[in-house]
Amino acid sequence: MASWQVAAQHVFITHAHRYGQRRLRAPLQREGHAVGRCRLRRRMVTSGLCTLIAPLPVPHARPRQPRRLWLPPTNSPAGPRPRPPINFGSATAPA
């Protein structure tokens, strides 16, 4: 096993399985190991090193409101305007 592989495994275990290939590469380069991301990732897969899964994002506190149908203003002198019929999928208005 190459020296960078031993160093990578040591750094990975030191940081409690939280470092992925990108974060793991920086300490290795500081120690003088010139290793690329692809090679590091391949080594992680073959040796069974997998990071902990990040928690799922928290859903919004308030659900989004549905879109509203725009109607013209109702403050005309003739009184409120009737709502237009809503046709879903048919070309003619229902009778």
N, C-alpha and C positions, 0 to 999 in steps of 0.2 A: 504494500500500500504506500502510495506517495506521501510525502510530508504534508502537502496541502490538504490531502484527504483527511489525515489525522487532525490537522488544525481545524478544518471545517466541521468535523464531528464534535470537536471540543467546544468550539464557539456555539454551535447549535445547541448542545446540551447545556452549556453555561447560561444561555438566554431562555431556558425553559421551553424549548420547541416553538418559540414565537418568531424566529427569524426565517424568512424565506430566502430565495436565491439572491435577490437584489440586496437585501440588508446584510446577508451573510458574506457577500463578496467584498464589502468595504473593509471589515476588520482583517480579512485575509490579505488584501492588498497592502494594508498598513504593516502587516507582519512580513511583507516581501514576497508573497506568493502571487504570481501572475496567472490568474485563472479566469476564464471567461464565464459568463452567465450560463451559456448552453452546457458547457462541460460540468459546471457546478450543479445544474439542475439534473442532468443525466446521472451524476453521482448520487444526488439525493434520492432519486427514484430507485436506482439499483440497490442502494443500501437501506431503503425503507424509512428514510427520514422524511416525515411529513409534518407540516406546521399545524398548529391548532386552528380550528375554524373560527373566524371572526363572528361575533354575535350579529344577528339580523337587525336591521335598522328598526327603530321604534316607529309604529305607524303614527300618522298625524293625530293630534288630540281631538280635532274636530273634523268630521268628514266633509268633503267638498259638497257644496250645494249643486243640485242639478241646474242645467241651463234653463233659463226662462224664455218663453215666447214673447217677443217684443210686440207690444200693442201700441197703437197711437194714443196720444193723450185723451183723457175722457172729459176734460173741462171745456168742451166746446159749447156754444149756446144751444145747439140742437140736442144736447144730451149725450149720454155715453153711446159709443159706437158698439154694435154687436160684435162678438168675437167671430173671427173667420173660422169656417169649419176646418178641422184637421183631418186630412186624408192620408192614411198610411198605406201606401202601396197601390191604391186605386186611382185611376185618372179622373173619375167622375165623383161628384159629391153623392153621399147616400141620400135616398129619398125619404 
